[in-house]
């Protein structure tokens, strides 16, 4: 699924994001607001992982949505 679609329906996808990354808070998801780069940053920060790994996880998650 492309990021324009995800951003447009972000409220519906926050539950799926929370399933994938259980440590994300409502504030984290609100801050991401459907932006790939913001979500990558939030995942990286919350899980203490490298940006490259966070990008892989976010890209994998977005493909699973489609």
Backbone as a chain_set.jsonl record, in Angstrom:
{"seq": "XXXXXXXXXXXXXXXXXXXXXXXXXXXXXXXXXXXXXXXXXXXXXXXXXXXXXXXXXXXXXXXXXX", "coords": {"N": [[0.851, -1.17, 0.0], [0.486, 2.245, -0.752], [1.968, 5.263, 0.582], [0.394, 7.544, 0.456], [-2.179, 6.556, 0.556], [-2.115, 5.326, 3.062], [-1.653, 7.542, 4.722], [-4.003, 8.991, 4.258], [-5.871, 7.373, 5.473], [-5.092, 7.106, 8.076], [-6.1, 6.971, 10.744], [-7.504, 4.556, 10.755], [-5.428, 2.771, 10.446], [-3.859, 2.948, 12.676], [-4.397, 1.096, 14.691], [-3.449, -1.286, 13.577], [-0.789, -0.612, 13.411], [-0.205, -0.452, 16.098], [-0.523, -3.13, 16.786], [1.68, -4.217, 15.492], [3.842, -2.78, 16.588], [3.886, -2.774, 19.685], [4.791, -1.132, 21.742], [4.409, 1.482, 21.034], [2.92, 4.58, 21.73], [-0.254, 6.368, 22.009], [0.352, 9.033, 21.59], [2.762, 8.787, 20.162], [1.831, 7.639, 17.778], [0.086, 9.594, 16.93], [1.871, 11.654, 16.509], [3.298, 10.609, 14.36], [1.372, 10.619, 12.346], [0.683, 9.388, 9.884], [2.854, 9.761, 8.244], [5.58, 8.379, 6.606], [8.332, 8.833, 7.188], [8.159, 10.041, 9.708], [6.983, 7.959, 11.179], [8.989, 6.019, 10.977], [10.986, 7.323, 12.465], [9.756, 7.407, 15.006], [9.47, 4.672, 15.607], [12.152, 3.929, 15.581], [13.132, 5.465, 17.715], [11.543, 4.585, 19.92], [12.121, 1.848, 20.08], [14.846, 1.75, 20.115], [16.512, 1.142, 17.925], [18.502, 0.893, 14.894], [18.211, 3.342, 12.286], [18.015, 2.264, 9.713], [17.058, -0.345, 10.205], [14.584, 0.27, 11.354], [13.37, 1.459, 9.134], [13.188, -0.777, 7.433], [11.362, -2.342, 8.891], [9.069, -0.68, 8.9], [8.567, -0.434, 6.145], [8.051, -3.106, 5.489], [5.748, -3.511, 7.042], [3.977, -1.718, 5.766], [3.699, -2.942, 3.279], [2.4, -5.28, 4.043], [-0.105, -4.306, 4.674], [-1.336, -3.895, 2.252]], "CA": [[0.0, 0.0, 0.0], [1.342, 3.423, -0.81], [1.878, 6.12, 1.774], [-0.727, 8.483, 0.325], [-3.352, 5.833, 1.053], [-1.955, 5.146, 4.509], [-1.842, 8.846, 5.365], [-5.402, 9.347, 4.155], [-6.677, 6.515, 6.344], [-4.205, 6.856, 9.213], [-6.843, 6.589, 11.949], [-7.821, 3.135, 10.66], [-4.216, 1.963, 10.484], [-3.142, 3.052, 13.947], [-4.564, -0.176, 15.401], [-2.517, -2.247, 12.983], [0.558, -0.188, 13.808], [-0.052, -0.82, 17.499], [-0.318, -4.582, 16.801], [3.057, -4.474, 15.052], [4.773, -2.154, 17.531], [3.078, -2.627, 20.896], [5.309, -0.113, 22.654], [4.065, 2.829, 20.577], [1.814, 5.203, 22.467], [-1.153, 7.18, 21.192], [1.102, 10.237, 21.211], [3.694, 8.401, 19.101], [1.081, 7.432, 16.541], [-0.429, 10.902, 16.536], [3.028, 12.399, 15.991], [3.632, 10.056, 13.046], [0.313, 11.172, 11.483], [0.665, 8.794, 8.553], [4.091, 10.059, 7.512], [6.55, 7.275, 6.688], [9.547, 9.269, 7.879], [7.843, 10.241, 11.127], [6.789, 6.642, 11.784], [10.325, 5.43, 11.094], [11.641, 7.976, 13.595], [9.111, 6.994, 16.253], [9.844, 3.267, 15.838], [13.581, 3.941, 15.911], [13.29, 6.036, 19.05], [10.875, 3.77, 20.938], [12.741, 0.529, 20.19], [16.297, 1.875, 20.216], [17.127, 0.415, 16.815], [19.087, 1.733, 13.845], [17.232, 3.883, 11.339], [17.861, 1.312, 8.603], [16.19, -1.42, 10.676], [13.239, 0.846, 11.491], [12.85, 1.616, 7.777], [12.819, -2.114, 6.957], [10.141, -2.749, 9.577], [7.955, 0.153, 8.436], [8.282, -0.806, 4.757], [7.433, -4.434, 5.541], [4.4, -3.307, 7.566], [3.125, -1.063, 4.76], [3.403, -3.949, 2.26], [1.428, -6.206, 4.624], [-1.418, -3.653, 4.659], [-1.884, -3.949, 0.911]], "C": [[0.899, 1.236, 0.0], [1.033, 4.376, 0.35], [0.807, 7.193, 1.666], [-2.004, 7.841, 0.86], [-3.288, 5.678, 2.569], [-2.218, 6.46, 5.227], [-3.313, 9.248, 5.364], [-6.31, 8.568, 5.089], [-5.928, 6.19, 7.64], [-4.948, 6.387, 10.452], [-7.174, 5.099, 11.931], [-6.584, 2.256, 10.825], [-3.458, 2.05, 11.801], [-3.264, 1.764, 14.761], [-3.608, -1.235, 14.885], [-1.074, -1.894, 13.335], [0.813, -0.591, 15.261], [0.135, -2.338, 17.652], [1.134, -4.917, 16.467], [4.078, -3.975, 16.075], [4.011, -1.813, 18.807], [3.544, -1.546, 21.852], [4.983, 1.317, 22.215], [2.851, 3.344, 21.346], [0.889, 5.935, 21.494], [-0.445, 8.441, 20.713], [2.096, 9.948, 20.089], [2.974, 8.309, 17.761], [0.493, 8.745, 16.027], [0.691, 11.742, 15.921], [3.405, 11.915, 14.593], [2.634, 10.537, 11.99], [0.335, 10.646, 10.051], [1.883, 9.077, 7.706], [5.08, 8.918, 7.708], [7.764, 7.689, 7.51], [9.305, 9.473, 9.367], [7.665, 8.901, 11.833], [8.12, 5.927, 11.965], [11.041, 6.012, 12.314], [11.08, 7.541, 14.935], [9.493, 5.555, 16.595], [11.306, 3.187, 16.263], [13.787, 4.397, 17.348], [12.738, 5.097, 20.136], [11.578, 2.434, 21.159], [14.262, 0.569, 20.26], [17.031, 1.098, 19.144], [17.682, 1.411, 15.798], [18.001, 2.193, 12.883], [16.969, 2.9, 10.201], [16.922, 0.168, 8.995], [14.756, -0.926, 10.832], [12.597, 1.021, 10.117], [12.407, 0.277, 7.207], [11.506, -2.561, 7.589], [8.929, -1.979, 9.062], [7.587, -0.215, 6.999], [7.602, -2.172, 4.687], [5.986, -4.316, 6.007], [3.484, -2.709, 6.502], [2.781, -2.04, 3.627], [2.344, -4.937, 2.76], [0.016, -5.612, 4.611], [-2.119, -3.829, 3.323], [-2.476, -5.276, 0.581]], "O": [[1.935, 1.267, 0.664], [-0.013, 4.293, 0.994], [0.352, 7.706, 2.688], [-2.807, 8.492, 1.528], [-4.282, 5.874, 3.268], [-2.931, 6.488, 6.23], [-3.814, 9.784, 6.353], [-7.386, 9.038, 5.457], [-6.116, 5.122, 8.222], [-4.472, 5.489, 11.147], [-7.131, 4.445, 12.972], [-6.685, 1.121, 11.292], [-2.507, 1.298, 12.016], [-2.318, 1.384, 15.453], [-3.027, -1.992, 15.662], [-0.241, -2.779, 13.532], [1.913, -1.019, 15.61], [0.861, -2.787, 18.539], [1.737, -5.793, 17.087], [5.05, -4.663, 16.386], [3.548, -0.686, 18.978], [2.768, -1.089, 22.691], [5.255, 2.264, 22.953], [1.884, 2.617, 21.573], [1.207, 6.098, 20.316], [-0.621, 8.865, 19.571], [2.259, 10.755, 19.174], [3.442, 8.828, 16.748], [0.419, 8.966, 14.818], [0.481, 12.45, 14.936], [3.787, 12.715, 13.739], [3.023, 10.829, 10.859], [0.037, 11.384, 9.112], [1.933, 8.663, 6.547], [5.382, 8.535, 8.838], [8.175, 6.974, 8.423], [10.148, 9.119, 10.192], [8.138, 8.722, 12.956], [8.352, 5.298, 12.998], [11.633, 5.273, 13.101], [11.828, 7.328, 15.889], [9.804, 5.253, 17.748], [11.65, 2.462, 17.196], [14.536, 3.777, 18.103], [13.399, 4.852, 21.145], [11.631, 1.937, 22.284], [14.9, -0.468, 20.443], [18.052, 0.466, 19.415], [17.376, 2.603, 15.835], [16.995, 1.509, 12.694], [15.826, 2.728, 9.777], [16.079, -0.24, 8.196], [13.814, -1.635, 10.477], [11.406, 0.757, 9.954], [11.361, 0.198, 6.564], [10.635, -3.097, 6.903], [7.877, -2.57, 8.817], [6.402, -0.297, 6.672], [6.672, -2.362, 3.902], [5.095, -4.947, 5.437], [2.341, -3.142, 6.351], [1.683, -1.972, 3.073], [1.491, -5.377, 1.99], [-0.961, -6.359, 4.542], [-3.346, -3.903, 3.263], [-2.98, -5.469, -0.526]]}, "num_chains": 1, "name": "protein.A"}
